[in-house]
Amino acid sequence: MNRQQRPSLLVPPSALATAAASRRSFLRSAVLGGALLGSPALLAACGGDDSGGGGGGSTKTVKFGVNEAKDSGPAYQRMKGFADAYTKKSGVKVSANYVDHNTFQESINTYLQGSPDDVFAWFAGYRMQQFAEDGLLTDLSDLWPIDGMGDAFKEASTSSDGKQYLVPYDYYPWAVFYTKSLFDKNNWQPPTNYDDMVSLADEMKGKGIAPFAFGDKDGWPAMGTFDILNMRINGFDFHMSLLGGDEAWDSNEVKKVFETWRNLLPYHQEDPLGRTWQETATSLAKGEAGMMMFGTFIGDAIPDAIDDLDFFIYPQIDPSIPADSLDAPIDGFALASAGQNQDAGKEFLKFLGTAEAQDAANAAADAPMIAANENASQDSYSALQLKSAEVVGAAGHIAQFLDRDTDTDFASTVMIPSIQDFLKNPDDIDGLTKSIQEQKVSIFGS
């Protein structure tokens, strides 16, 4: 993904302190009563690529579980860059286990309870916390503080017991993207409030352009729209409390979110469940749509249009709630408690959090990420990435995205089908929210 780095501290420490898969592939449940949705053979810690050899207990080898398929593009290149740089620096072989993203997501719970790799790629937020609480992750508190990462990243790596279980390596914001050429051609300006956004959408429709490119075939992209509407209508604290299981989904606050979304649906492309996010991004690049609510990695699908892309933060809706909250998921590395080489794994993790390691990963890839370490070089960043860093740095509150800020089972088995049901039938909001609430109680217990 094209993910960007900050010029200084990502956000104030309080911004991520309250925050409880990847945006690029369909999230299925990682925990379904321990059931494996994918193939354990594909995700088993077997090493076996050109980055190293076997001998999981040897201090000269560390096993590395990667949620990217081999030769799959920039994300794979960055992970290989991490591994190769560590071997060159330390002399320790990195036995990398490259698995396609979807299989990794689907199989992670069984993987961690079996014979996992030592170090593996994972996410901040509730999803990290769940595995930490289940005893599947090793405490990494002795690696913190990490030079170049402030309190915001430390809080994002902290579980409910106050200990750290993650070493971040990148992040990326969600915002409203558009092409500068289309806006310049029509003398359009990014809207600064909700009414202006609706007026702009009306003008786009009048020109035969779908105001919002929109596709939810993969299940997770529409979560970004729910997140931002909830934060703009009910505020960050309510949003996080709702996803944490402490608010009712059939409340008037949640109904208002879906009502607002229903009013906006006519400005979105029709039949979103038949369109992938890549197809959606392509329609934006072609000028068939005017705007798209998405993550910065949108550029992965439309690399030829990357220089034409710009974005604005979703505007304010409720005048009493500042438009200073957004989703900016953080990716990182964790140490599996069942990994066979704990000491070697921790030494590898020490390296992975450094600016040196994150620079090496970017140097190995066709497209750079926004490094989590603020001391990493920005020389290869695009203007879009630099702007992303500034926007995230100025944010008052940061969320990790719906499927990272709530129970994994709830996100995948309740929210994905519920949002898709809403997109098919947006008029039964009472029935929708009642159903979500009933399922929420069965999962959270209240």
N, C-alpha and C positions, 0 to 999 in steps of 0.2 A: 504494500500500500504506500501511497505517498502520504506520509505522516510527518508532522513538522515539529520543530523545537522552539522553545521559548527564549527570549533574549535575557531574561533573568528568572526570578522565582515564578513558577507556573501560575500559581494562584496564592492568595493568602492562606495560611495554615487552616483556617476554619472552613475554607471552601470545600476541601476534600475530606475533612474530618467527619462530616455527617454522611458521606456517601457510603452506602453499605458495602455471540461470540463473534467472535470477529464479525464485522459487518459484511463480510464477503461471502458467507455461505449459510445455508439454511440451518438454523439451530434446532436440533432435536433434543429431547431430554437426555441429560447426562445421568440423571438418577431416576430410574423407574423401578423402585424396589430392588435395585442392584442388577436389574436385567441389562444385558448387553444388546444394544441395537445394531452395532456394527459387527465387524469380524475381529475377534481377539487376536487372531493370527496376524492380521495386518498391523495391529498396534503394539504387539508384544515387543518388549525390549530385546531386539535381536541384533542391534548394531548393523554391521554389514553394508557400509557405503565407503566411498573413497576418502572419508575424513578420518578413518581410524581402524583399529582392530578390536579384538575381543579382550577377555580378562577383566571382567567388571570389578573385581576386587583389587586390582593393581593400582598403585598410585600413579602409574604411567598411562592409565587409560581412564576416561570418564565417559559415561554413556549419556547421550543428548537426545531427548525426545522432541521432535520438531513437528509442529502442526502445519506443515507445508509439504506437498509432494515434491520429489526430486525433479529438478529441471523444469519447475512450474512457473518460473518468472522471477521478478524482483524480490518478492518475499523469500523465496528459496535462496536466492543469491545472497541476501543479507544474512540469513541463518548460516549458510556455508562460510560467509565471511567471518562471522563470529568464531566458528569452530577452527577455521584455518589460522586465524590470527592468534588464538590461544595456543595452538600446537606450536606455532613458530616462536612464540614468546617463552613458553614454559617447557617445551619438549614433551608435554603430556598429549597423548593421542586422544582425539575426540571421536568416539564411535557414534556417529549420528544416525538416528532412526527417523527418516523422512516419511511422513504419512500424510495423505491428502487431508485437507482441512476438515471436510465433512466427516470422514471416518474417525479422525482424531476426536472431534467433538462428541460423536455418538458413543464412542467406546471408552471415554476417559475414566469413568467410575470403575469399571471392571479392570482397566489398565492399572490404576493406582492401587487397587486391592490385590493385584497379582504380582507380577515381577516387572515393575516399571523401570524405565531408564532412571539414571540418577537425577539429572537436571532436565526439566521439560518446560516448554513454552505454555504460558497460561495468562489469565487476566486478573486485573484488580477488581475490587468490589465484592459483592455478595457471593459471587461464584468462587472466588478464592477463599472467602470466609467459611463457606460450607465445607470445603475439603479440610481446612484447618481445624474446624470444630470436630470433624469426624476422625481426626488423628492421622490423616493421609499425607500431611505436609510436615516438613521439618522446620522447626523454629530457626529463623535467620536473624534474630535480633542482634546477634553479635557482629553482623555485617554492617549494621547501622550505627551512626550516621554514615551515609555515602557521600563522599566529596562530589559536589556538583548537583546534588539533589536535596532540595529543601524539605521543610516540614510537610508541604502538600503531598509530595510523593511518599513520604514516610507514612502519613495517615492513610493513603490509598493502599499501602502495603500491610496495614495493621488489621488484625482480626479482632474478634470480640473479647479476647483475653488480653488485649493490649500488646501482643507480640507481633513481630513482623514476619511475614511468610513469602514475600515477593521481592524481586529486584527488577524494577521497571527498566524498560529500554526504549519505549516510544509512546506516543499518544497522538490523537487526531480529533479535531472538533467536527461537530455537525452544524450546518448552517444552510442558508438558502442560496444555491448556486445559480448563476446565469451566465450567458455569453455576452461579453462586452460589445461584440459586433452587432448583435441584435438590439441591444439597448441603445447603442450609439445611432444606429440606423433610424430608430424611432424616437430619438430624443427622450428616452425614458431614464428615470433616476431611481435608484434603490429606495423603496418606501421606508419611512421612519416611524410610521404608526400603522395600526391595523386598518383604519379607514383608507389610508393612502394605498395600502396593499390591495384592498378590495377594488378600489378605483382603477389601479393599474391592471388588475386581473380582468376587469370589465373591458378595458381598452384592448387588451390582448385578444379576448374573445371576439371583439368586434373586427379584428383583423384576421380572424380564422386561426389563431394560435392558441393552443391549450395553455392556459396560464401556468399550471403546475404539471410537469412531467411526473408520472406516478405509476409505480409497478410494485406489486406485493406477491408475486408468484412464489418467492422464496420464503415468505412468512414473516421475516423480521423487518424489512425496510419500513413498513408503516408504523412500527413501534416508535420510530424517531419523531413522527408527526404527533403521536399521542403524548410522548414525553414533553415536547416543547409546548403544546397547547395546555397541558396540565400545569407546567411551570409558569406559563404566562397568565393563566386564569386563576389558579389556586396557590401559586407560590412554591418555591423550592422545598420548604419544610414539609408542606402537605404532600408534595410529590414523593419525597423520600419516605415519609411515614406511611403513605398508601402502599408503596412497593414493599415496604418492610412488614406489611401485614397488620398495621395498627389502625387503619382507617377502613370504612365500609365502602365497597365498590358500588353499592346501590344508593349512595348518598347523593344529595342534590349537587354537591361539588363535582362529582364524577359525571353525573348526568349532564351538567352544563358543558363539560369538555366534549362529550359526544354530540351534544346539540350544536355546539360551535363548529365542530368538524363536519357535521351533516350539512350545515349551511355553506361550508367551503367546498364540499365534494363536487358541485357543478363546475368548479374551476379546475378540477383535476381531470387528467386523462381518464376516459372511460375504460371499463373492463380491466382494472389493475391486476386482478388475479391471474390473468393470462400473460403478464409481461414481467420479465426479469429486470433486475436493477440495471444490468448492462444495456438491455434494450431501451430502458427508460432514459439512461444517460445519453445514448445515441440519438434519441429523439430531441433531447436538449441541444446537442451539438449541431444537429441539422436545422435548428430553428423551428421545429414543429411544436415545441413547447418553450415557454419563456422562463420558467424557474423550476428548481428542483430542490426539495428539502432532503439533504443527504450528508454523508461524511466526506471528508477531504479526499479519500481514496477514490472518489468518483473519477479522477483522472486516469486510474488504471484501465477503465473501460474505453476512454476516449483520449488516448495520448496525443493524437494529432491536434486536439482542440485545447490542450492544457494551457497554452499561452493566451487563449481567448477567454478563459474562465475567470470569474470573479465571484464574490459572495457577499452577503450581508447577514447580520444576525436577525433572527426572526423578531419582528417588531412587537412592541408593547400592545397588549390587549386591554388589561385592566389598569387604569391610570394609577391605582394605588400599589401596583406591583411592578417594580423596575424590571426592565428587560435585560437583566444582568446574569441570567442563569442559562446554561446550555449543557448539552451532552458533549463530553470529551473523554472517551474511553482510553484507559491506560493498559498497555500490554507489558508483560514482564516474564520473568523466569522464576520457577520454584524448584524446591528440592523435595523429591518424593521420599517420604519416611521409610518406604519399603525398598528404596534404592540400595544397591549393594556397596556403594563406594561413597559414603557420606563425606568423609574428609576431602576427597578429591572433588566431589561435587561442590562443596563450599568454596574451595579454591577457584574453581571455574566460575562460580557465581560472583566472587569478588572481582574478577576480571570483567565479566559481562556488564557490570554496572558502571564501568569507567568510561570516560570520554574516549580514551584510546580504543576500546573495544567497539564502541558505537560508531566512531569514525571509520574503523576498519570495515564494519558491516555496510556502511553507506558507500565506501569506496568500491566494494565488491558488487554493488547492485546497479542496474540500469536506472533505477529511480530511488532517490533517498527517502528515508523516513525522517520524521522529526524526532531527534534523539531526546530521551528523557534527561540525560545529563546535560546541564546547562553549559558545561565547558566544551562540549563537542563543537566541531566546526560547522559553520553555517554557509560555507563557501559554495556548496553544491545545491543549496536550497533555491527554489523558484520564488518569484514574487508572491505567489499564492501561499507557499509554505511560510514565508516570513510574515505575511499578513495573519495567517492562522495563529502563529506564535503570539503575535501582539494581541489578538482578540481573546485568546484563551488566558493570556496573562492579565488582561483587564477584567476578566469575568469575576463576578462576586460569588457565584456558586457553580460548582461543577458536578454533574451527574455522570454515571458510567454507562448509561443506556439501559433501557428497561430490562433486557435479559441478563444484565450483569448486576443490577441493583435489587433483584428480587430472587425468590426461590427458583431454582432451575426448572423444577417440575412445573411450577405455576406458570413460568414464562412460556414454556414450550407446549404444555398440554392444555393450558387454559387460555392464555392471552393470544397466542398465534391464531388458533381457530376462532376465538371470540372476535378479534379485530377483523378477520376475514369475513366472518358472518355479518359484522356491522357493515362492511363495504358492499356486501351483497344485498343487505336489507337494513338501511340506515334509519328506518322509521320506528322500529321497535326497540327504542332505547331502554324503556322500563324493563322489558323482558331480558334484554341483553345484560344490563347491569345486575339484575336479580340473579341471573345464571352465573355470572362471574363471582358474585358474592358467595353464593352457595358453594361453589367449587373452591373458593379461597378459604372458607371456613374448614373444609375437609382437609386442606393441605396445611394451613397454618394453625388450625385448632381453635380459632376464635375469629 
